[in-house]
């Protein structure tokens, strides 16, 4: 009698309906159970296979005595690195083209004598890259065009300090100094330009002394 009762209780315990009823008795409705299952976001099978493959390679390679390639390590430990690098490269390219377009516009304004407009464009460019060589060169040219020679010489001085091996910068600096009336400093700058670029005809001609009065009449 006891044996038959035990078998009956076991059979009832393994009935599917009983399991559902037991769940309801515990306070979990079928709708709540479905909602909990639906909230679990499934992982794509392809992604699971890829992850398992990378983990397997990471475990097997040291055992076989072979080293993982840098690309494989990046794919395993930092899978989003390549995408971030591509985005950064695209951003740099866009910023470079933006700067080039504005520099060309500023140069055109300088040629047309629109100095105020040119300075406004240069000010905008200086907000992102205040030490850009091209921006400073154009700013110095604006000063030269407006007969502001000491201001131009000061800009060239800073550029020469950052680019001491640039013969053209030394030559431009010397011209600005000469127009400013500082002939002694201009001569030093001309000599330095000639030393850095001994084969430049323009720079070497700047070293020639002016002909004495009446020498052209002989």
Buried (B, 14 or more C-beta within 10 A) or exposed (E): EEEEEEEEEEEEEEEEEEEEEEBEEEEEEEEEEEEEEEEEEEEEEEEEEEEEEBEEBBEEBEEEEEEBEEEBEBBBEEEEEEEEEEEEEEEEEEEEEEBEEBBEEBBEBBEEEBBEBBBEBBEEBBEEEEEBEBBBBBBBBBBBBEEBBEBBBBBBBEBBEEEEEBBBBBBBBBBBBBBBEBEEBBBBBBBBBBEBBEEBEEBBEBEEEEEEEEEEEE
